[in-house]
Amino acid sequence: MYKWQTIQKDGTELKQNGRGGLTEEERKNCKIFSWVNEKTGHKVSVDLTTGSFKINEQVLLPSRGDLEVLSGRNDIEYRLVYATRHFLAFGDKSPEHSVGAYIIGWQATLEGKNIKRLLYIKPSGEIVFAYEG
């Protein structure tokens, strides 16, 4: 199971530990957001000052596309996107509720166009990159 943690712009650290999500103010003041696997320590982060992603403190380098142009630009206002996607599996017994993916990323408005860059983290630790715009 992954839990979120953040480093705010003022250096304050926040952790999920029994609380729900971030307040709107905490979202706006978030500098680094991370999903951390509480058993394995696997960590996926997004730096909202640069738009860059890290996996276990290693910068994720995109292979192609405009992410190379967008990530690392300090003149863009990156807005936090994070969520947990849940699924229900039906079988012989009552439905089972499970987490399907943890989502981390950012969105920004560039030249009037909304752009999103997201990572989907499966419970197994596998990561899928997605984008819009």
C-alpha positions in Angstrom: 0.0 0.0 0.0 1.3 3.4 -0.9 0.8 6.5 1.2 1.4 10.1 0.1 3.8 12.6 1.6 4.7 16.1 0.6 7.3 18.8 1.1 5.7 22.2 1.1 7.3 25.3 -0.3 8.2 26.4 3.3 10.0 23.1 3.9 7.2 21.6 6.1 6.7 17.9 5.6 3.2 16.4 5.6 2.3 12.7 5.6 -1.0 10.9 5.0 -0.9 8.9 8.3 -4.6 8.7 9.1 -5.7 11.8 7.3 -7.6 12.1 4.0 -6.3 14.3 1.2 -4.5 17.6 1.1 -6.4 20.8 1.7 -6.6 23.3 -1.2 -4.0 25.5 0.5 -1.7 22.5 1.0 -2.1 21.6 -2.7 -1.2 25.1 -3.8 1.8 25.2 -1.5 3.1 21.7 -2.4 6.7 21.6 -3.7 7.2 17.9 -3.9 4.5 15.2 -3.8 5.4 11.5 -3.4 3.7 8.2 -3.2 5.7 5.8 -0.9 5.1 2.1 -0.5 5.0 1.6 3.3 6.5 -2.0 3.0 9.1 -1.7 0.3 10.0 2.0 0.5 9.4 2.3 -3.3 9.0 6.0 -3.9 7.6 8.0 -6.9 7.7 11.8 -6.7 6.9 14.8 -8.7 8.6 18.1 -8.2 6.1 20.9 -8.9 8.7 23.6 -9.2 10.2 21.9 -12.3 7.6 19.3 -13.4 10.2 16.5 -13.2 9.4 13.0 -11.9 11.6 10.8 -9.8 11.5 7.0 -9.0 13.5 6.2 -5.9 15.3 9.5 -6.2 16.4 8.8 -9.8 15.1 11.4 -12.3 12.8 9.8 -14.9 14.0 10.7 -18.3 11.2 10.7 -21.0 12.1 8.9 -24.2 10.3 11.3 -26.5 7.7 14.0 -26.9 7.1 17.4 -25.5 7.7 16.2 -21.9 11.3 16.8 -22.6 10.6 20.4 -23.4 8.1 21.0 -20.6 9.8 19.2 -17.7 12.4 21.3 -15.9 11.0 24.6 -17.0 10.6 26.9 -14.0 8.4 29.4 -15.9 5.4 27.0 -15.9 2.9 26.9 -13.0 2.6 23.1 -12.4 -0.5 22.1 -10.5 -0.6 18.9 -8.5 -2.7 15.9 -9.7 -2.9 12.9 -7.4 -5.5 10.2 -6.8 -6.1 6.6 -5.9 -8.2 4.6 -8.4 -10.2 1.7 -6.8 -11.8 -1.3 -8.6 -14.5 -3.8 -7.6 -14.0 -7.4 -8.6 -17.1 -9.6 -8.8 -16.8 -13.4 -8.5 -18.5 -16.2 -6.6 -18.4 -14.2 -3.4 -19.3 -10.6 -2.6 -17.5 -7.9 -4.5 -13.9 -7.3 -3.4 -12.6 -3.7 -3.2 -9.0 -3.2 -4.3 -6.7 -0.3 -5.3 -6.0 -0.4 -9.0 -3.6 2.5 -9.3 -2.1 5.4 -7.5 -1.8 8.5 -9.7 0.8 11.2 -9.5 1.5 14.1 -11.8 0.9 17.7 -12.8 -1.2 19.8 -15.1 -0.4 23.2 -16.5 -1.9 25.7 -18.9 0.4 26.6 -21.8 -0.8 29.1 -24.4 -4.4 28.5 -23.3 -4.1 24.7 -23.6 -4.4 22.4 -20.5 -1.6 19.9 -20.4 -1.4 16.9 -18.1 1.5 14.5 -17.4 0.7 11.6 -15.1 2.2 8.4 -13.8 0.0 5.5 -12.8 1.6 3.3 -10.2 0.1 -0.2 -10.0 0.1 -1.9 -6.5 2.9 -4.2 -7.9 5.1 -1.1 -8.4 4.8 -1.1 -12.2 4.5 2.4 -13.6 2.6 3.6 -16.7 3.1 7.1 -18.1 0.1 9.0 -19.5 -0.5 12.4 -20.9 -3.2 14.7 -22.2 -2.8 17.8 -24.4 
